[in-house]
């Protein structure tokens, strides 16, 4: 019998858990912000010409107390975007 050989450590090609956790946390945060943005849109958004940035449209709608889009609309938009 020959001498026992020690196993050679194999370098993993997959990313560390800490790196992946940070990416997923960041992605979830962005997704949450996007969901909140959609939920804040006025119900009339998209039914006319709007040249203002979304955040300005949302701020104006909030100031004017306008009704926001329904939860079902937000869910539909969000689910379509999630496939991307």
TABELBEL-V363565 format. One record per pair of residues at least 24 apart in sequence whose ideal C-beta (glycine too) atoms are under 8 Angstrom apart, sorted by the first residue. I is the first residue (numbers start at 1). J is the second residue. If there is no record, write none. Layout:
BEGIN
<<I J> <I J>>
END
This chain:
BEGIN
<<31 82> <34 78> <34 81> <35 74> <35 78> <38 69> <38 74> <38 77> <38 78> <39 68> <39 69> <39 71> <39 74> <40 68> <41 68> <41 69> <42 66> <42 67> <42 68> <42 69> <43 67> <43 68> <43 69> <43 70> <45 69>>
END
